[in-house]
Amino acid sequence: MSQTCLLLIDFQKAYRDPSLGKRNNPNMEKNAYQLLQGWREKAWPIVHVQHSSLDMESPLHSSSAGFDFMENFHPSRNEKHIIKHFTSAFIDTDLDLYLKREKYESLVVMGFTTNHGISSTVRMANDLGYDVTVPFNATACFETYSFDGSLFSAEIVHGLSLANLHHEFATISSTESLLSTRLKLSKPVIF
């Protein structure tokens, strides 16, 4: 049986910018860090995906401070680092080639944002034949205005995004469940 690869999507400083609006899951980074540390303890495969916007004005452009990884989420020397320019981590990157070469058939995908990078990456991963799990409390998003001007809270956007993925594209789980069942860690990791 192949190992499960942990895929971290866009853990970048730009997502701490208050101008993005209200965010859900205030403990998201703590939960994600616990999974990251658990994977590192087991020496399981980890891939860090970093978004590099092609828009010079974007806080995710490589010239911006927001492009940098958040504290505690920098790739270590033996972890794969991929830079993407599009929402999905599979478009114009070597992610699929790398995963298939290493024979990783299942993924745990976490990061920013539930309705963008997570959703598009998970859908494409499923279409490419991967078994995907998303820890709902290790992903986050922001409030969103609809086409008609109505405002949807971050909690609603997050919940609906996960509902659209559940069963059809991924299994939605929790950090706690993954820590106890996949990693079999009895003690919490300190953030």
C-alpha positions as CSV (number, residue, x, y, z in Angstrom):
1,M,0.0,0.0,0.0
2,S,1.4,3.4,-0.9
3,Q,1.9,6.2,1.5
4,T,-0.4,9.1,1.8
5,C,1.1,12.4,0.6
6,L,0.3,15.6,2.6
7,L,-0.4,18.5,0.2
8,L,-0.1,22.0,1.7
9,I,-1.8,24.7,-0.5
10,D,-0.7,28.3,-0.3
11,F,0.3,28.7,3.3
12,Q,1.5,32.2,2.5
13,K,1.5,35.5,4.4
14,A,-0.9,37.2,2.0
15,Y,-3.7,35.2,3.6
16,R,-3.2,37.1,6.8
17,D,-4.0,40.4,5.2
18,P,-7.1,41.9,7.0
19,S,-8.2,43.5,3.7
20,L,-9.4,40.1,2.6
21,G,-12.3,40.3,5.0
22,K,-13.5,38.0,7.7
23,R,-12.1,34.5,7.8
24,N,-13.3,31.3,9.3
25,N,-11.4,28.6,11.2
26,P,-9.2,30.8,13.5
27,N,-7.3,27.6,14.6
28,M,-6.7,26.5,11.1
29,E,-2.9,27.0,11.2
30,K,-2.6,25.2,14.5
31,N,-4.5,22.2,13.1
32,A,-2.5,22.2,9.9
33,Y,0.7,22.4,11.8
34,Q,-0.2,19.4,13.9
35,L,-0.7,17.4,10.7
36,L,2.5,18.7,9.2
37,Q,4.5,17.7,12.3
38,G,2.8,14.3,12.4
39,W,3.7,13.6,8.8
40,R,7.3,14.8,9.5
41,E,7.5,12.5,12.6
42,K,6.5,9.5,10.4
43,A,8.8,10.7,7.5
44,W,5.8,10.5,5.2
45,P,5.8,12.5,1.9
46,I,5.0,16.2,2.0
47,V,4.5,18.7,-0.9
48,H,4.3,22.4,-0.3
49,V,2.5,24.4,-3.0
50,Q,3.2,28.2,-3.2
51,H,1.1,30.5,-5.4
52,S,2.9,33.0,-7.6
53,S,0.4,35.3,-9.1
54,L,1.1,36.7,-12.6
55,D,-0.6,40.0,-11.5
56,M,2.1,42.4,-10.4
57,E,-0.4,44.1,-8.0
58,S,-1.4,40.9,-6.2
59,P,-0.2,40.3,-2.7
60,L,0.7,36.8,-4.0
61,H,3.1,38.1,-6.7
62,S,6.7,36.9,-6.1
63,S,7.9,40.5,-5.5
64,S,5.4,40.9,-2.6
65,A,6.0,40.1,1.1
66,G,2.7,38.2,1.0
67,F,4.3,35.6,-1.3
68,D,6.5,34.3,1.5
69,F,5.5,31.2,3.5
70,M,3.9,31.7,6.9
71,E,6.0,31.0,9.9
72,N,6.2,27.3,10.6
73,F,5.2,26.3,7.1
74,H,8.5,26.6,5.2
75,P,9.4,23.4,3.3
76,S,12.2,21.4,4.9
77,R,15.1,20.2,2.8
78,N,13.6,16.8,1.9
79,E,10.1,18.1,1.2
80,K,8.9,18.9,-2.4
81,H,8.2,22.5,-3.2
82,I,6.0,23.5,-6.1
83,I,5.3,26.9,-7.4
84,K,1.9,27.4,-9.2
85,H,0.5,30.2,-11.2
86,F,-3.1,29.0,-11.4
87,T,-5.7,28.0,-8.9
88,S,-5.2,24.3,-9.2
89,A,-1.8,22.9,-8.0
90,F,-1.9,20.5,-11.0
91,I,-2.0,23.1,-13.8
92,D,1.4,23.8,-15.4
93,T,3.3,22.1,-12.6
94,D,5.0,18.7,-12.2
95,L,2.8,17.7,-9.3
96,D,0.9,14.8,-11.1
97,L,4.2,13.5,-12.6
98,Y,5.9,13.6,-9.2
99,L,3.0,11.8,-7.4
100,K,2.7,9.1,-10.0
101,R,6.5,8.6,-10.2
102,E,6.6,8.2,-6.4
103,K,3.5,6.0,-6.5
104,Y,1.5,8.2,-4.1
105,E,-2.2,7.3,-4.7
106,S,-3.8,9.1,-1.8
107,L,-3.6,12.7,-0.7
108,V,-4.5,14.8,2.3
109,V,-5.1,18.4,1.1
110,M,-5.2,21.4,3.3
111,G,-4.6,25.1,3.1
112,F,-6.0,28.3,1.5
113,T,-8.7,28.9,0.4
114,T,-11.4,26.3,0.6
115,N,-13.4,27.7,-2.3
116,H,-10.4,28.3,-4.6
117,G,-7.0,26.5,-4.3
118,I,-8.4,23.6,-2.2
119,S,-11.5,23.1,-4.3
120,S,-9.9,23.2,-7.7
121,T,-6.9,21.1,-6.6
122,V,-9.1,18.4,-5.0
123,R,-11.5,18.2,-8.0
124,M,-8.6,17.8,-10.3
125,A,-6.8,15.3,-8.0
126,N,-10.0,13.2,-8.0
127,D,-10.3,13.4,-11.8
128,L,-6.7,12.2,-12.1
129,G,-7.5,9.1,-9.9
130,Y,-6.2,10.1,-6.5
131,D,-8.0,9.2,-3.3
132,V,-8.4,12.6,-1.5
133,T,-9.1,13.6,2.1
134,V,-9.7,17.2,3.2
135,P,-9.4,18.1,6.9
136,F,-12.2,20.6,7.3
137,N,-10.5,22.4,10.2
138,A,-7.2,22.7,8.4
139,T,-8.6,24.7,5.6
140,A,-10.0,28.2,5.6
141,C,-11.6,30.9,3.4
142,F,-13.0,34.4,3.5
143,E,-16.4,36.0,3.3
144,T,-17.4,36.4,-0.4
145,Y,-19.7,38.8,-2.3
146,S,-21.9,37.1,-4.8
147,F,-22.7,38.2,-8.3
148,D,-25.8,40.1,-7.0
149,G,-23.9,41.9,-4.3
150,S,-25.1,39.7,-1.4
151,L,-22.5,38.8,1.2
152,F,-21.8,35.2,2.2
153,S,-20.0,34.6,5.5
154,A,-16.7,32.7,5.5
155,E,-18.5,29.9,7.4
156,I,-21.1,29.5,4.7
157,V,-18.6,29.7,1.8
158,H,-16.4,27.1,3.6
159,G,-19.3,24.8,4.4
160,L,-20.8,24.9,0.9
161,S,-17.4,24.4,-0.7
162,L,-16.8,21.3,1.4
163,A,-20.3,20.0,0.9
164,N,-19.7,20.2,-2.9
165,L,-16.5,18.1,-2.5
166,H,-17.8,15.6,0.0
167,H,-18.4,12.0,-1.4
168,E,-18.0,13.0,-5.0
169,F,-14.4,14.4,-5.0
170,A,-13.1,13.8,-1.5
171,T,-13.7,12.5,2.0
172,I,-14.1,15.4,4.5
173,S,-12.5,14.6,7.8
174,S,-11.1,16.4,10.8
175,T,-7.5,17.0,11.9
176,E,-8.2,15.0,15.1
177,S,-9.5,12.0,13.2
178,L,-6.4,12.0,10.9
179,L,-4.1,12.4,13.8
180,S,-5.7,9.5,15.7
181,T,-6.4,7.1,12.8
182,R,-3.8,7.6,10.1
183,L,-0.9,8.9,12.2
184,K,-1.9,7.1,15.5
185,L,-0.5,9.9,17.5
186,S,-1.7,9.9,21.1
187,K,-0.2,13.2,22.2
188,P,-1.0,16.6,20.6
189,V,1.8,18.4,18.7
190,I,2.6,21.8,20.2
191,F,2.2,24.8,17.9
